Amino acid sequence: MSANPTLAVGQDRAVSNTVRLYIWAALVLLIAELIGSLTIPLGPGKVVLLPMIWALLLGAAVGQVGKRMPLGLGIDRGTQVRSAAILQYALLVFIAKLGLVVGGSLPTVIAAGWALAFQELGHFVGTILLGLPVALLLGIKREAIGATFSVGREPSLAIISERYGMDSPEGRGVLAEYLTGTLFGAVFMAIVAGFIASLNIFHPYSLAMGAGLGSGSIMAAAAGAIAAQQTAEVAKEVMALAAAANLITLTLGTYFTLFISLPLAVWGYRVMEPRIGRTTKASFQQSSVDAAVVDEPVELGWSARFSAWLASGALALLATLVMSKTLPPAAFLGVVVMILAAFVGELLCQLFRRKVPAVCWVSLVAMFLTSPWCPLAPQITAAHNAVGIMALITPMLAFAGLSIAKDIPAFRRLGWRIVVVSLVASFGTFIGAAFIAEVFH
């Protein structure tokens, strides 16, 4: 029996789109690394624009002009959707790197004690304390609940969808928060976290815990900006604490948002809206966004997942070469270990029917590899140390940039006011968690 020609053509097209996507990601990464870091003085502090930010912005620009490029060189909408799917698995390689860092820094994580435990409260209460009043003052109504009860990542979308439906005001609010985080979250939090770190108001470890927002890319951007201003040893502990805080947010955050922060946001809206709520043009704008385009998610098979992991590792090696002007042999082994941890973690996730997220399994596998209980921990530690954190962050944000152009039309329909609210809520969760961590540090 002959193979289905239509299926074969579809697979060939997917492979072609994926190869083109990887080429663009490599070009974006190369240009971003060549641009390097840019420091902008700002009052008593400074803003540090790192290569990862250039990668995100350049990727978004490529997606925007994709239709105007000749001979199918551009990134069309379907390829952008595929980039988002690849990003999901590229993140696992980055999570593996963080797990390797955490495993070797378990004494520091344990020593953080109550600071690391209580910072989770700040992550979610901070969004409501700052974001909700701003939303009401700008004339946003029930959309404010969805936009400010959390940082609006995938678990938050699921909670609001089940409780209210995505066509509700609350659904539009959480979608705005999600799109804002996707489009601007990494850039915004990198600038904010870097600036606050430069003021020396908070201990770097407190800021690191605040950076664990539950989003791999946003956490990476914020923690990377903080770590870039520290010594090599402190930078390592910053990434370890940020990874641990992010893991706690990913594992416990869904229950926290469902049972604590969402009811708190609903109560806060009921109490504050009659007192400070305003009626403006924004109060009526949001009813016009129901027609936003929703793309069918792309489900990657195992071969596509392996290609995503291999591409992430290859791009990390390229970034290491450009940054360090050298590529130590140990870096190759380090990348292999990260890919192996990502594979084992994803396999365990499948075996347990996704009852525990893949990021948790990958983190646990990687943490064991550099923990005192693993006999090969010293060798694995030496290998993964040859590949810096920033070498993994920049490729990840390149994929994020190449994927977000498709969301811009829907994002525009949501209006600038709710963008402000989303950014304030993101700032609130960061500064709230950092403050609580500082108190208990």
C-alpha positions in Angstrom: 0.0 0.0 0.0 1.4 3.4 -0.9 1.8 6.2 1.6 -0.7 9.0 1.8 0.7 11.7 -0.6 -1.2 14.5 1.2 0.2 13.4 4.6 3.7 13.2 3.1 3.4 16.7 1.6 2.2 18.1 4.9 5.1 16.5 6.8 7.6 17.8 4.2 6.1 21.3 4.6 6.4 21.1 8.4 10.0 20.0 8.1 10.8 22.8 5.7 9.1 25.4 8.0 11.0 24.0 11.0 14.4 24.2 9.2 13.6 27.8 8.1 12.6 28.6 11.7 15.9 27.2 13.1 17.9 29.2 10.5 16.1 32.4 11.5 16.6 31.6 15.2 20.4 31.1 14.6 20.6 34.4 12.7 18.6 36.3 15.3 20.8 34.8 18.1 24.0 35.7 16.2 23.0 39.3 15.6 21.8 39.6 19.2 25.1 38.3 20.6 27.1 40.6 18.3 25.2 43.6 19.5 26.0 42.6 23.0 25.0 44.4 26.2 23.9 48.0 26.4 24.0 50.0 29.6 21.7 53.0 29.9 22.2 55.3 33.0 18.8 56.1 34.6 18.9 58.4 37.7 20.6 56.7 40.5 20.5 53.3 38.8 20.9 51.9 35.3 19.1 49.8 32.7 21.0 46.9 31.2 19.8 45.7 27.8 21.2 42.2 27.3 21.5 40.1 24.1 18.4 38.1 25.2 16.3 41.3 24.8 17.7 41.9 21.4 16.9 38.3 20.4 13.2 38.8 21.5 12.8 42.1 19.7 14.6 40.9 16.5 12.5 37.7 16.4 9.3 39.7 16.7 10.5 42.0 13.9 11.2 39.0 11.6 7.7 37.7 12.3 6.2 41.0 11.5 7.9 41.5 8.1 7.6 37.8 7.2 4.9 38.2 4.7 6.9 40.8 2.8 9.9 38.6 2.3 10.4 37.0 -1.1 10.6 33.4 -2.1 9.0 32.0 1.1 11.9 33.2 3.2 9.7 34.8 5.9 8.0 33.4 9.0 4.3 32.9 8.2 1.6 32.5 10.8 1.8 28.7 10.8 5.5 28.8 11.4 5.0 31.2 14.2 2.5 28.8 15.8 5.1 26.0 15.4 7.8 28.3 17.0 5.5 28.6 20.0 5.3 24.8 20.2 9.1 24.4 19.8 9.6 27.0 22.6 7.6 24.8 24.9 10.2 22.0 24.5 13.2 24.4 24.3 12.2 25.6 27.7 12.8 22.1 29.1 16.5 22.3 28.2 16.7 25.6 30.0 14.8 24.1 33.0 17.3 21.2 32.9 20.1 23.7 33.2 18.4 25.4 36.2 17.9 22.0 37.8 21.6 21.3 37.4 22.3 24.6 39.1 19.8 24.0 41.9 21.1 20.5 42.6 24.6 21.8 43.2 23.3 24.7 45.3 20.9 22.8 47.6 22.6 24.0 50.7 21.9 27.6 49.7 18.3 26.8 48.8 17.7 25.1 52.1 19.4 27.9 54.0 16.9 30.4 52.4 14.3 28.6 54.4 11.2 30.6 55.2 12.2 33.4 52.8 11.7 30.9 49.9 8.5 29.5 51.3 6.8 32.8 52.0 7.8 34.6 48.8 5.0 32.7 47.0 2.5 34.8 48.9 4.0 37.9 47.5 3.9 36.6 44.0 0.1 36.5 43.9 -1.0 39.1 46.5 1.3 41.7 44.9 -0.5 41.5 41.6 -3.8 42.3 43.3 -2.6 45.1 45.6 -1.0 47.1 42.8 -2.8 45.9 39.6 -6.4 45.9 40.7 -6.6 49.6 41.9 -4.9 50.8 38.7 -7.3 48.8 36.6 -10.3 50.3 38.3 -8.9 53.9 38.1 -8.5 53.4 34.4 -12.1 52.4 34.0 -11.6 48.7 33.4 -14.4 46.6 34.9 -14.5 42.8 35.5 -11.6 42.3 33.0 -9.5 43.5 35.9 -10.2 40.3 37.9 -8.7 38.1 35.1 -5.8 40.5 34.5 -4.7 40.9 38.2 -5.4 37.7 40.1 -2.1 36.2 38.8 0.7 36.8 36.2 -1.6 35.1 33.7 0.3 32.1 32.4 -1.1 28.8 31.1 -2.5 27.5 34.4 -4.3 30.9 35.0 -5.9 30.7 31.5 -7.2 27.2 32.4 -8.6 28.4 35.8 -10.5 31.3 34.3 -11.7 29.3 31.3 -13.2 26.7 33.6 -14.6 29.2 36.1 -15.9 31.9 33.8 -15.3 31.0 30.2 -12.8 32.7 27.9 -15.6 34.8 26.3 -16.3 36.4 29.6 -14.9 39.8 30.8 -12.6 37.8 33.2 -11.5 35.7 30.3 -10.6 38.7 28.2 -8.6 40.1 31.2 -6.5 37.0 31.7 -5.9 36.8 27.9 -4.7 40.4 28.0 -2.3 39.5 30.8 -1.1 36.4 28.9 -0.5 38.3 25.7 1.2 41.2 27.5 3.5 38.7 29.3 4.2 36.9 26.0 4.9 40.1 24.0 6.5 42.4 26.6 6.9 40.4 29.8 10.5 39.3 29.3 11.7 42.7 28.2 9.7 44.6 30.8 10.8 42.4 33.7 14.5 42.3 32.5 14.6 46.1 32.6 12.7 46.4 35.9 14.7 43.7 37.7 18.0 45.0 36.3 17.2 48.6 37.4 16.1 47.6 40.9 19.1 45.4 41.3 21.3 48.4 40.4 19.8 50.4 43.2 21.1 47.9 45.9 17.9 48.3 47.9 17.2 44.5 48.1 19.6 41.7 48.5 20.3 39.9 45.2 18.9 36.6 46.7 15.6 38.4 47.5 15.3 39.7 44.0 16.1 36.2 42.7 13.2 34.7 44.6 11.0 37.5 43.3 12.0 36.6 39.7 10.4 33.1 40.0 7.1 34.2 38.4 6.0 30.9 37.1 7.1 31.7 33.5 10.3 30.2 32.3 11.1 33.0 29.8 10.1 35.9 32.2 12.0 34.3 35.1 15.0 33.8 32.9 15.0 37.4 31.7 14.5 38.9 35.2 17.0 36.6 36.9 19.5 37.0 34.1 19.4 40.8 34.4 20.0 40.5 38.2 22.7 37.9 37.8 24.5 40.0 35.2 25.3 42.6 37.9 26.7 40.2 40.4 30.0 38.3 40.9 30.2 34.9 39.2 29.6 33.1 42.5 26.6 35.2 43.5 25.2 35.0 40.0 25.2 31.3 40.3 23.2 31.4 43.5 20.8 34.0 42.0 19.9 31.6 39.2 19.6 28.7 41.7 17.2 30.6 43.9 15.2 32.0 41.0 14.8 28.4 39.6 13.7 27.1 43.0 11.2 29.9 43.4 10.0 29.3 39.8 9.6 25.6 40.5 7.5 26.3 43.6 5.3 28.7 41.6 4.8 26.1 38.9 4.0 23.3 41.3 2.0 25.0 44.0 0.9 28.2 42.2 -2.1 26.6 40.4 -3.7 25.7 43.7 -2.7 29.0 45.3 -4.3 31.0 42.5 -7.4 28.9 42.5 -8.1 28.9 46.2 -6.5 32.1 47.4 -5.7 34.7 44.9 -8.7 34.4 42.6 -11.2 34.7 45.5 -9.1 37.6 46.9 -9.3 39.4 43.5 -13.1 38.9 43.3 -13.5 40.2 46.9 -11.2 43.1 46.2 -13.1 44.0 43.0 -16.4 43.9 44.9 -15.1 46.2 47.7 -13.0 48.7 45.6 -15.0 49.1 42.4 -17.9 51.1 44.0 -15.4 53.3 45.7 -12.7 54.0 43.1 -14.0 52.5 39.9 -14.4 54.9 37.0 -16.5 54.6 33.8 -14.4 55.5 30.7 -14.1 54.5 27.1 -12.2 51.5 28.3 -15.3 50.3 30.2 -16.9 49.5 26.8 -13.9 48.7 24.6 -13.4 45.2 25.9 -16.7 43.9 24.5 -15.3 44.2 21.0 -12.5 41.7 21.4 -14.4 38.4 21.2 -13.4 37.8 17.7 -9.7 37.4 18.5 -8.1 34.7 16.5 -7.3 31.6 18.4 -4.8 29.2 16.7 -5.0 25.5 17.1 -2.0 24.4 19.2 0.7 22.3 17.4 1.4 19.0 19.1 4.9 17.9 18.4 5.8 14.2 18.0 8.9 12.7 19.6 11.1 13.3 16.6 10.1 17.0 16.5 10.7 17.3 20.3 14.2 15.8 19.8 14.9 18.3 17.0 13.8 21.1 19.3 16.1 19.9 22.1 19.0 19.5 19.6 18.4 22.9 18.1 18.3 24.5 21.6 21.6 22.8 22.4 23.2 23.8 19.2 22.2 27.4 19.6 23.5 27.4 23.1 26.8 26.2 21.8 26.8 29.0 19.2 26.0 31.6 21.8 28.8 30.2 24.0 31.3 30.5 21.1 30.3 34.1 20.2 30.3 35.2 23.9 33.5 33.5 25.0 35.4 33.4 21.6 36.1 29.7 22.5 34.1 26.5 22.8 35.5 24.1 25.5 34.9 20.4 24.8 33.1 20.1 28.1 30.3 22.3 26.7 29.2 19.5 24.3 28.9 17.0 27.2 27.0 19.7 29.2 24.5 20.1 26.4 24.1 16.3 26.1 23.3 16.1 29.8 20.7 18.8 29.6 19.0 17.2 26.6 19.1 13.8 28.4 17.4 15.4 31.5 14.8 17.0 29.3 14.1 13.6 27.6 13.8 11.6 30.8 11.6 14.3 32.4 9.3 14.4 29.4 9.2 10.6 29.4 8.2 10.4 33.1 5.6 13.1 32.5 4.1 10.9 29.8 4.3 7.7 31.9 2.4 9.5 34.7 -0.2 10.8 32.3 0.8 14.4 32.7 -0.6 14.6 36.3 2.7 16.3 37.2 4.0 18.9 34.7 7.1 18.0 32.6 9.0 21.0 34.0 8.8 19.4 37.5 10.1 16.1 36.3 12.9 17.7 34.3 13.9 19.8 37.3 13.9 16.8 39.6 16.0 14.7 37.2 18.5 17.5 36.7 18.7 18.3 40.4 19.6 14.7 41.2 22.4 14.7 38.6 24.3 17.4 40.5 23.1 16.5 44.0 25.4 14.9 46.6 23.5 11.6 46.0 24.7 11.2 42.4 28.2 9.7 42.1 28.9 11.5 38.8 27.9 14.9 40.2 31.4 16.5 40.1 31.9 15.5 36.4 28.4 16.6 35.4 28.8 19.9 37.3 32.0 20.6 35.4 30.4 19.9 32.1 27.3 22.0 32.5 29.3 24.9 33.9 30.9 25.2 30.5 27.6 26.4 29.1 26.5 29.6 30.8 22.9 30.4 31.7 22.8 33.3 29.3 23.8 31.1 26.4 20.6 29.2 27.0 18.3 32.2 27.7 19.1 34.0 24.4 18.0 31.1 22.1 14.9 30.6 24.1 13.9 34.2 23.7 14.7 34.1 20.0 12.0 31.4 19.6 9.7 33.4 21.7 10.2 36.5 19.5 9.6 34.5 16.3 6.3 33.2 17.7 4.6 36.4 19.0 3.9 38.3 15.8 0.7 36.3 15.3 -0.7 37.6 18.6 -0.3 41.3 17.9 -3.7 41.9 16.1 -5.6 40.3 19.0 -3.5 42.2 21.4 -4.2 45.6 19.8 -8.0 45.1 20.2 -7.5 44.8 24.0 -6.4 48.4 24.4 -3.5 50.2 26.0 -5.1 50.5 29.4 -5.2 46.8 30.1 -1.5 46.6 29.0 -0.6 49.1 31.7 -2.6 47.0 34.2 -0.8 43.8 33.2 2.6 45.4 33.5 1.7 46.9 36.9 0.5 43.5 38.0 3.7 41.8 36.8 5.7 44.4 38.7 3.6 43.9 41.8 4.2 40.1 41.8 8.0 40.7 41.5 8.3 43.4 44.1 5.9 41.8 46.5 7.7 38.5 46.5 11.1 40.3 46.7 9.9 42.3 49.7 8.6 39.3 51.6 11.8 37.4 50.8 13.8 40.3 52.1 11.8 40.4 55.4 12.4 36.7 56.0 16.0 36.6 54.6 
